[in-house]
């Protein structure tokens, strides 16, 4: 073998050895990189697992705190509603006692009517007996007259006058019996009217229809803004308006509950303005309610002035005008009471003109006859009585 051939063989051996060494060096480095990558990946997974556990613990704590807050808010809301229900039950119990007293009076009147009815029945029986006796006497007298046909003209006239007198007495007896029957019938109708009036005043099943107002919402998300953080907004609204805000599951609506129709109207208008404005917080609520209340006073006074102008009367005292205007927001048997009062005033004026009496006084009486219905429900007594007392106190007769 020549030197060149040896050199080629040695180069080939060295090249093969180099390639083998490079291959194993590459395998060793690749193994080390894989081990390092797997270790780093395991560390990353462990760190992510720990962070996930920490986030889970924090979320559970936050959810637990939120649950406790919601439970406290719910308990406070239930306690408030329970107080309101208790007050309402006490108020209804008081009214029930008053109505029971009135019903007892009606029962006593009914008993008195029954006694009068029995007395009238006895009197009617006595009258029937007397009528029978009179008929027998008339028949006997007629027989005697037939037997005594030879009487003089004066005697016959006297006998005829006597019979006419008897007939007149019988007609008078019939008329008195008819009057007694009419009086008995009217007494029964009056008793039924008083009982039905008492039942109508105690019609508790219809309270919801006349003590609530519904406000439409653009969406259910506005309910959270109306409630406010921890219920601040809804408490401020209820304190400013004097009505109760009921937020239930009804979609896109809230219910305003209150006995006073004027306060309920102020609350309804204020809620609508706050929803349109979008700024709902305690300070803004007080500003809007104050503005609407001032506008409501002007509306009430303007309604009273229009009513007085339509009837053709001179302006009355300020207190009576304010109370008269409040009738614009009250209804009775589906009729607006202020419109009804204007109609009554016109009718009483026409009747007074026909009778030739004071037309202005009749119109004033007709316009103010239902003013007691505008007074607060806490004032006990019939609306006619409390209205008359109010008018006397403020200089109107």
Beta strands, then each sheet from edge to edge (+ up, - down):
strand 1: 212-216
strand 2: 244-246
strand 3: 253-257
strand 4: 331-332
strand 5: 335-336
sheet 1: 1+ 3- 2+
sheet 2: 4+ 5-
end
